[in-house]
Amino acid sequence: MHTLIGECRSGIPENVVSAAKAEGIDAEKLARSVLGGRAVIPANRIRSHKLCAIGEGCGVRVNVNIGTSGARCDPDLEMKKAQCALDEGADAIMDLSTGGDLPAIRKEVLKLDTTVGTVPIYEAVRRAGNALDVTGDLLFNVIREHCRQGVDFLTLHCGVNLDTLKALKDDPRTMGVVSRGGAFHTAIMAANGEENPLYSEYDYLMEILSEYDVVVSLGDGMRPGAMVDAVKRAKTVEYLNLGELSKRALDAGVMRMIEGPGHIPVDQIAYNVKMIKELSGYAPLYLLGPLVTDIAPGYDHVSGAIGGAIAALNGADFLCMVSPSEHLALPDIEDIREGTRVARIAAHVGSIKRLGDRWFETGEADMAEARRNLDWKRQFSLAMFGEHAKRIHDRDGDLETCSMCGDLCAVKLVRDCLGNLKMEDKKKIKKQQN
Ligand code: SF4
């Protein structure tokens, strides 16, 4: 078996060594996680790029979606958005283009030095001209083309099948289906009464993916699109399907991730994440949001980050950026910048917890010291978005404190009274925290 999983059976492949080194973790451990399906390293065999390990033992990752639509098609702008996301620290880019010359746009995106994902059903629908005219052959041909072009991971809605369609009819939802891929497959099954080919011909799909060692991201076609739909049946039926498909992918030596819930109340996040993890054999979990309120359009990036942080604390591994324009418009560059930053904060919050001993390396303790010392230069260098922080601080001039309390600065007052108290050794604090 010439997939990374297969190679991990007999040693530690070079990609695992490189990804572990970048992550600062033990390569042997990462190889075990890949072999057991608890971590993935998306890397199509025909393209080399900066690697990104996702899952057990790794920090929480961030993906950013870019892509044209039928309403706005400016491929150059999409490339600028992708570059902006990478400059802001995104770990992966998904090209979700649905407008213009899709292979040509993808070719440009694949020149980026990063992990790239796509959703082939979009192109299949464009080529067919109509979702209802998409055939299994067409879809598999598009999938093969994406693999051949060098895409590292594919979102494929294999778990949307006749059972989820029945659940959707038996237990209707206010928002129906909000996943584009989920909607296409649902519409096709409803029209022809036949099973989703990605489900019925899953073994064939695994053969295609293993040829290029492409990761399958098992799409959440039945994710709830509103809080009121969170407890409806279709989502849970899909979880069961994804659990079965997750196991079959691993048996076939294909790395897989699971995509998770969309809009759900905050108190339901933990059990949803844990349920998906258990059902899937602890496959890496990739989430859009989850969004924890439906009434904050314009700030859905904040809503998504709240849900994302809680999900990450409970085991989610990979967060998809939600932009401020979610539910409103195709994002512009500033939306991408803001969304990526906020998603990175959510991922960082999750990483602090899951890194265990290594949380101390994330800059949190150093920032506390820099703040106590009123060392602004160091604070800005430690900050995730230092230039932004500096711009805000400098609005009121180059002050020793900041303009919030000014001459009544609490930090300065106590420091001047007591001096710099002898701090406990960092290693000791670290031990206490653990
Ligand atoms: S002025 Fe107030 S907010 Fe600013 S550093 Fe001092 S205590 Fe903190």
Residues whose N, C-alpha, C, O or C-beta is under 5 A from the ligand:
A	BS01	SF4	T401 C402 M404 C405 G406 C409 A410 V411
